[in-house]
Amino acid sequence: MTPVYIGILGLVVLITLLVFRAPCGLSLIIAAALGASLLTSPGMALAELGGDILRIVSYYDLSLIPLLIMIGFLFDAGTRDLSNVRRAGQEDDSAALAHTDEPSRGLASHFLTPPCVAPVIALVVFAFLSGGSVGKFLMAGVVPGIIALTLLAIAAAIIQIFAPRLLPEAIKRILTFRVKTLAHFLVAALVAVAITAGIFFGVFTPTEAFAVGAFIMVLLIAFSRRLTPKGLLDALERSVSATARMFLLITGGSLFGLLMTRSLLHVTLLRYIAGSVIPPFLVLGFVLLFYTVMGFIFDGHAALAILTPIVYPIVHGLGYSGNWFGVLATMALMFGFLSKEDAFMDANRFGLHIRRALRTKWPFLVALLIACLIVTLVPVVVTFLPRIMLGL
C-alpha cells in the first residue's frame, strides 16, 4: 500500500470513528497510530508516537492554554451574581414556557472551554497545529476581534432598541443589569489590553502574559468579594477537566497532522489542484465553508483539531498567509458557537426552550458574517500587527 493510500485510509478510519460518536481526540490518535503502523511497523510506530506525544505536551507555548481556561472559568465564577436576575427573568417567562417543551438545562457544564476565551484558545491551537508563532497569531487576531466585537455590540443595541420582541424578558433584564455593572467588565477589558500590549512590545512571552492575567483576575475577583471558596474550587476543577480534554484534542490533531505529512497526501492534493482549473479562492471558500459546517456539528476546538492538519498545508501551499487564514478559520467556527453553544448557554441560564434561544441569534450571525467579509476583503487588518512585531 502506497503512503498516499495509507493517508486516505487514515481519513476513512477517522470519519468512521466520528460517525460512531467516538471522542474526537481519541479518534485522531487511533487513526494516526494505525496509519503510522502501516507506514513503518507497529513497534517503530509506537516508539515514534511516544516521542511525538512527549514533544507535544512539553511544548512551552501550550502552557498558556490552562492559564486561559482558568481565566475564563474564574471570570465566569466571579460574575455569577447574575443568578438573581435569572430567577427574576424565569418568573416573567413562565407563561411562555408553559407553551413549549421542557427547556434545555445543564448544557453549559459540557462546554469544552469558557465561552469568553474560546476564540483566543482556538488561535493558540491553530498556531501550534500549523507550526506558527503563537504570539504572531494572537496579534493577528486583535483587530479582527475588535471589529467582530464592535459589530456584535451594534447588533445587540439594534435588537434592544428596534426589535425588543426578539429578546425574552430574562435576557432584557440581564442586559440592563450588565449596563449597571459595566465597571467590572471594563476592568476585565483592561486586563486584556495589558496582556496584548505586553506581548506586542515584547515585555513578556504569551505564556508569561496570561500567567500575569490569571493572577490579576484572581486578585480582582477576590477584592470584589464575588468569588466564594466553593466557587474558586469549582472553577479550578472545571479548569483541570477542560485542560485535560483540550490537550487530548491537541495531541490527536498533531499526531494526525504528522500522518498526513508522512503520507504525502498534502502534496498529492496540491498537485491535483494546481493541475485543475479550480481557482485558489474557490478552494479557500470551500475550506472556510467546511470549517463553518464542522463548527455546527462539533465543538469548535474539536473541529479545529480535525480540519487544520488536513487543510492548512493545502491552503498555505496555495500562497495564502497562515495568520490570515487562521483568523478566518477561527471566525468561521464562531458561527457554530453563536448558533449552537451560545444558544444552549442562554437556554440553560434563563430557563428557555432551545428554539426560542436560537431565534435571538440570527442578528449576531449577520454581524459576524460582515466581520468575516471585512477580514476577507481587507487582509491588512490581520497582517499589519504581526508585520510591526517583525519590524517590517
C-alpha positions as CSV (number, residue, x, y, z in Angstrom):
1,M,0.0,0.0,0.0
2,T,1.4,3.4,-1.0
3,P,1.8,6.2,1.5
4,V,-1.0,8.2,-0.2
5,Y,-3.5,5.3,0.2
6,I,-2.4,5.0,3.8
7,G,-3.2,8.7,4.3
8,I,-6.7,8.2,2.7
9,L,-7.2,5.1,4.9
10,G,-6.4,7.2,8.0
11,L,-9.1,9.7,6.9
12,V,-11.6,6.9,6.4
13,V,-10.9,5.5,9.8
14,L,-11.2,8.9,11.4
15,I,-14.5,9.7,9.8
16,T,-15.8,6.2,10.7
17,L,-14.9,6.7,14.4
18,L,-16.5,10.2,14.4
19,V,-19.7,8.8,12.8
20,F,-19.9,6.3,15.7
21,R,-19.5,9.2,18.2
22,A,-16.1,8.3,19.4
23,P,-14.3,11.2,21.3
24,C,-12.6,13.4,18.7
25,G,-9.2,13.4,20.4
26,L,-9.2,9.6,20.8
27,S,-10.4,9.2,17.2
28,L,-7.5,11.3,15.9
29,I,-4.9,9.3,17.9
30,I,-6.3,5.9,16.8
31,A,-6.3,7.0,13.1
32,A,-2.7,8.4,13.4
33,A,-1.5,5.2,15.2
34,L,-3.0,2.9,12.6
35,G,-1.5,5.0,9.7
36,A,1.9,5.1,11.4
37,S,1.9,1.3,11.9
38,L,1.2,0.8,8.2
39,L,3.8,3.2,7.1
40,T,6.6,1.5,9.2
41,S,5.8,-1.3,11.6
42,P,3.8,-1.5,14.8
43,G,6.9,-1.4,17.0
44,M,8.5,1.5,15.3
45,A,5.2,3.4,15.2
46,L,4.7,3.0,18.9
47,A,8.2,4.3,19.6
48,E,7.6,7.3,17.3
49,L,4.2,8.1,18.7
50,G,5.7,8.0,22.3
51,G,8.4,10.5,21.3
52,D,5.9,12.7,19.4
53,I,3.5,12.8,22.4
54,L,6.3,13.8,24.7
55,R,7.3,16.6,22.3
56,I,3.7,17.9,22.1
57,V,2.9,18.0,25.8
58,S,6.3,19.6,26.6
59,Y,5.8,22.5,24.1
60,Y,6.3,25.6,26.1
61,D,3.7,27.9,24.5
62,L,0.9,25.3,25.1
63,S,1.3,26.0,28.8
64,L,-0.8,29.2,28.3
65,I,-3.9,27.1,27.5
66,P,-4.6,26.1,31.1
67,L,-4.0,29.7,32.1
68,L,-6.5,30.9,29.6
69,I,-9.0,28.3,30.6
70,M,-8.6,29.3,34.3
71,I,-9.0,33.0,33.5
72,G,-12.3,32.2,31.7
73,F,-13.7,30.0,34.4
74,L,-12.7,32.5,37.1
75,F,-14.4,35.3,35.2
76,D,-17.5,33.1,34.8
77,A,-17.5,32.2,38.6
78,G,-17.0,35.9,39.5
79,T,-20.0,37.1,37.6
80,R,-22.5,34.6,38.9
81,D,-24.4,37.2,40.7
82,L,-26.4,37.2,37.5
83,S,-28.4,34.3,39.1
84,N,-30.8,36.7,40.9
85,V,-31.6,38.2,37.5
86,R,-32.0,34.8,36.0
87,R,-34.6,33.8,38.7
88,A,-36.5,37.1,38.2
89,G,-36.5,36.5,34.4
90,Q,-37.7,33.0,34.8
91,E,-40.7,34.2,36.6
92,D,-41.6,36.5,33.8
93,D,-41.0,33.8,31.2
94,S,-43.0,31.1,33.0
95,A,-46.1,31.8,30.9
96,A,-44.2,31.4,27.7
97,L,-42.5,28.3,28.9
98,A,-45.9,26.7,29.6
99,H,-46.5,26.6,25.8
100,T,-43.2,24.9,24.9
101,D,-41.5,21.7,25.6
102,E,-39.2,21.1,28.6
103,P,-36.4,23.7,28.4
104,S,-32.8,22.7,27.9
105,R,-30.8,22.6,31.1
106,G,-27.4,21.6,32.3
107,L,-25.7,22.3,28.9
108,A,-23.3,24.9,30.0
109,S,-21.4,22.5,32.1
110,H,-20.5,20.5,29.0
111,F,-18.7,23.3,27.2
112,L,-15.1,22.3,26.4
113,T,-13.7,25.8,27.3
114,P,-15.2,29.0,28.8
115,P,-17.0,31.0,26.0
116,C,-15.2,34.2,26.8
117,V,-11.8,32.8,25.9
118,A,-12.8,30.3,23.2
119,P,-11.6,32.3,20.2
120,V,-8.2,33.0,21.9
121,I,-7.7,29.3,22.7
122,A,-8.7,28.5,19.1
123,L,-5.9,30.8,17.8
124,V,-3.4,29.2,20.1
125,V,-4.4,25.7,19.0
126,F,-4.3,26.7,15.3
127,A,-0.8,28.2,15.8
128,F,0.5,25.0,17.3
129,L,-1.1,22.7,14.7
130,S,0.2,24.9,11.8
131,G,3.7,25.3,13.2
132,G,3.4,29.1,13.5
133,S,4.2,31.6,16.2
134,V,1.6,31.8,19.0
135,G,2.5,35.5,19.6
136,K,2.0,36.4,15.9
137,F,-1.3,34.6,15.7
138,L,-2.6,36.3,18.8
139,M,-1.6,39.7,17.4
140,A,-3.2,38.9,14.1
141,G,-6.5,38.3,15.8
142,V,-6.5,41.6,17.8
143,V,-8.0,43.9,15.1
144,P,-10.4,41.3,13.7
145,G,-11.6,40.6,17.2
146,I,-12.2,44.3,17.9
147,I,-14.2,44.5,14.6
148,A,-16.3,41.5,15.4
149,L,-17.0,42.6,19.0
150,T,-18.0,46.1,17.8
151,L,-20.4,44.7,15.2
152,L,-21.9,42.2,17.7
153,A,-22.4,45.0,20.2
154,I,-24.1,47.1,17.5
155,A,-26.3,44.1,16.7
156,A,-27.3,43.8,20.4
157,A,-28.0,47.5,20.6
158,I,-30.2,47.4,17.5
159,I,-32.2,44.5,18.8
160,Q,-32.7,46.1,22.2
161,I,-33.9,49.4,20.6
162,F,-35.8,48.4,17.4
163,A,-36.7,44.7,17.9
164,P,-37.1,44.0,21.6
165,R,-39.7,41.3,20.9
166,L,-36.8,39.1,19.8
167,L,-35.4,39.0,23.3
168,P,-37.1,37.1,26.2
169,E,-37.7,39.2,29.3
170,A,-34.9,37.4,31.1
171,I,-32.3,38.4,28.6
172,K,-33.6,42.0,28.6
173,R,-33.1,42.1,32.4
174,I,-29.6,40.7,32.1
175,L,-28.6,43.3,29.5
176,T,-29.9,46.1,31.8
177,F,-28.0,44.5,34.7
178,R,-24.7,44.4,32.8
179,V,-25.0,48.1,31.9
180,K,-25.2,48.9,35.6
181,T,-22.1,46.8,36.3
182,L,-20.2,47.9,33.3
183,A,-17.2,48.9,35.5
184,H,-16.5,45.2,36.3
185,F,-16.4,44.3,32.6
186,L,-14.2,47.3,31.9
187,V,-11.6,46.1,34.4
188,A,-11.6,42.7,32.6
189,A,-11.1,44.6,29.3
190,L,-8.2,46.5,30.8
191,V,-6.6,43.2,31.8
192,A,-6.9,42.0,28.2
193,V,-5.4,45.2,26.9
194,A,-2.4,44.9,29.3
195,I,-1.8,41.3,28.1
196,T,-2.0,42.3,24.5
197,A,0.3,45.3,24.9
198,G,2.8,43.2,26.9
199,I,3.0,40.6,24.1
200,F,3.2,43.2,21.3
201,F,6.0,45.2,22.9
202,G,8.0,42.1,23.9
203,V,7.7,42.8,27.7
204,F,6.8,39.1,28.2
205,T,6.0,36.0,26.3
206,P,2.4,34.9,25.7
207,T,2.7,32.3,28.5
208,E,4.0,34.9,30.9
209,A,1.4,37.4,29.8
210,F,-1.5,35.1,30.6
211,A,0.1,34.0,33.9
212,V,0.0,37.6,34.9
213,G,-3.6,37.9,33.6
214,A,-4.7,34.9,35.6
215,F,-3.1,36.4,38.8
216,I,-4.7,39.8,38.2
217,M,-8.1,38.1,37.6
218,V,-7.8,36.3,40.9
219,L,-7.0,39.5,42.8
220,L,-9.8,41.5,41.1
221,I,-12.4,38.9,41.9
222,A,-11.1,38.4,45.5
223,F,-11.2,42.2,46.2
224,S,-14.7,42.5,44.7
225,R,-15.8,39.7,47.0
226,R,-17.6,38.0,44.2
227,L,-15.9,34.6,44.5
228,T,-16.5,32.2,47.3
229,P,-14.1,29.4,48.3
230,K,-16.6,26.9,46.8
231,G,-16.7,28.9,43.6
232,L,-12.9,29.0,43.4
233,L,-12.7,25.2,43.9
234,D,-15.4,24.7,41.2
235,A,-13.5,26.9,38.8
236,L,-10.2,25.1,39.4
237,E,-11.9,21.7,39.0
238,R,-13.5,22.7,35.7
239,S,-10.2,24.2,34.5
240,V,-8.4,20.9,35.1
241,S,-11.1,18.9,33.3
242,A,-11.2,21.2,30.3
243,T,-7.4,21.4,30.1
244,A,-7.1,17.6,30.0
245,R,-9.7,17.3,27.2
246,M,-8.1,20.1,25.3
247,F,-4.6,18.5,25.4
248,L,-6.1,15.2,24.2
249,L,-7.5,17.1,21.2
250,I,-4.2,18.9,20.5
251,T,-2.2,15.7,20.8
252,G,-4.6,13.9,18.5
253,G,-4.6,16.7,15.9
254,S,-0.8,17.0,16.0
255,L,-0.3,13.2,15.5
256,F,-2.8,13.1,12.7
257,G,-1.1,16.0,11.1
258,L,2.2,14.1,11.1
259,L,0.4,11.1,9.4
260,M,-0.9,13.5,6.7
261,T,2.7,14.8,6.2
262,R,4.4,11.4,6.1
263,S,1.8,10.0,3.7
264,L,2.4,12.9,1.2
265,L,-1.4,13.3,0.9
266,H,-1.0,17.1,1.0
267,V,1.5,17.1,-1.9
268,T,-0.8,14.9,-3.9
269,L,-3.8,17.2,-3.3
270,L,-1.8,20.3,-4.1
271,R,-0.6,18.8,-7.4
272,Y,-4.2,17.9,-8.3
273,I,-5.4,21.5,-7.5
274,A,-2.5,23.0,-9.5
275,G,-3.3,20.9,-12.5
276,S,-7.0,21.6,-12.4
277,V,-9.0,24.7,-13.4
278,I,-10.2,25.3,-9.9
279,P,-9.3,28.9,-8.8
280,P,-7.5,29.0,-5.4
281,F,-10.1,31.4,-4.0
282,L,-12.8,28.8,-4.6
283,V,-10.7,26.2,-2.7
284,L,-10.3,28.7,0.2
285,G,-14.0,29.4,0.2
286,F,-14.9,25.7,0.3
287,V,-12.4,25.2,3.1
288,L,-13.9,28.0,5.2
289,L,-17.4,26.7,4.5
290,F,-16.3,23.3,5.7
291,Y,-14.9,24.9,8.9
292,T,-18.3,26.6,9.4
293,V,-20.3,23.3,8.9
294,M,-17.9,21.4,11.2
295,G,-18.4,24.1,13.8
296,F,-22.1,23.4,13.8
297,I,-21.5,19.6,14.2
298,F,-18.6,19.5,16.7
299,D,-17.2,21.7,19.4
300,G,-15.2,24.4,17.8
301,H,-11.9,23.3,19.1
302,A,-12.6,19.7,18.1
303,A,-13.4,20.8,14.6
304,L,-10.1,22.8,14.6
305,A,-8.1,19.8,15.6
306,I,-9.7,17.6,12.9
307,L,-9.5,20.0,10.0
308,T,-6.3,22.0,10.5
309,P,-3.9,19.2,10.0
310,I,-5.6,18.3,6.8
311,V,-6.3,21.6,5.1
312,Y,-3.7,24.1,6.4
313,P,-0.8,22.7,4.3
314,I,-3.0,22.9,1.2
315,V,-4.2,26.5,1.9
316,H,-0.6,27.6,2.7
317,G,0.7,25.9,-0.4
318,L,-1.8,27.9,-2.5
319,G,0.0,31.1,-1.3
320,Y,-2.3,32.4,1.4
321,S,-1.0,33.9,4.6
322,G,-1.1,31.5,7.6
323,N,-2.1,34.2,10.1
324,W,-4.8,35.5,7.8
325,F,-6.3,32.0,7.2
326,G,-6.0,31.1,10.9
327,V,-8.1,34.2,11.9
328,L,-10.7,33.4,9.2
329,A,-10.9,29.8,10.2
330,T,-11.5,30.8,13.9
331,M,-14.2,33.3,12.8
332,A,-15.8,30.6,10.7
333,L,-16.0,28.3,13.7
334,M,-17.6,31.1,15.7
335,F,-20.8,30.8,13.6
336,G,-21.3,27.4,15.1
337,F,-20.6,28.7,18.6
338,L,-23.1,31.6,18.3
339,S,-25.9,29.5,16.9
340,K,-25.4,26.3,18.9
341,E,-23.3,26.7,22.1
342,D,-24.3,30.2,22.9
343,A,-28.0,29.4,22.4
344,F,-27.6,26.4,24.6
345,M,-26.0,28.6,27.3
346,D,-28.8,31.1,27.1
347,A,-31.4,28.2,27.3
348,N,-29.6,26.8,30.4
349,R,-29.1,30.2,32.1
350,F,-32.5,31.7,31.5
351,G,-34.6,28.5,31.5
352,L,-35.7,29.0,27.9
353,H,-36.6,26.4,25.3
354,I,-33.7,25.9,22.8
355,R,-35.8,27.1,19.8
356,R,-36.6,30.4,21.5
357,A,-32.9,30.9,22.3
358,L,-31.9,30.2,18.7
359,R,-34.3,32.9,17.4
360,T,-32.3,35.6,19.2
361,K,-29.0,34.6,17.4
362,W,-29.6,35.5,13.7
363,P,-28.8,39.2,14.0
364,F,-25.4,38.3,15.6
365,L,-24.7,35.8,12.8
366,V,-25.3,38.6,10.3
367,A,-22.9,40.8,12.3
368,L,-20.2,38.0,12.3
369,L,-20.7,37.5,8.6
370,I,-20.0,41.2,8.0
371,A,-16.8,40.9,10.1
372,C,-15.7,37.9,8.1
373,L,-16.2,39.8,4.8
374,I,-14.2,42.7,6.1
375,V,-11.3,40.4,7.1
376,T,-11.5,38.6,3.8
377,L,-11.6,41.7,1.6
378,V,-9.1,43.8,3.7
379,P,-6.5,41.3,4.8
380,V,-4.2,44.1,6.1
381,V,-6.4,44.3,9.3
382,V,-4.9,40.8,10.1
383,T,-1.4,41.1,8.9
384,F,-0.2,44.6,9.9
385,L,0.3,44.0,13.6
386,P,2.4,40.8,13.1
387,R,4.4,42.8,10.5
388,I,5.1,45.6,13.0
389,M,6.2,42.9,15.5
390,L,8.7,41.7,13.0
391,G,9.9,45.2,12.2
392,L,8.8,45.0,8.6
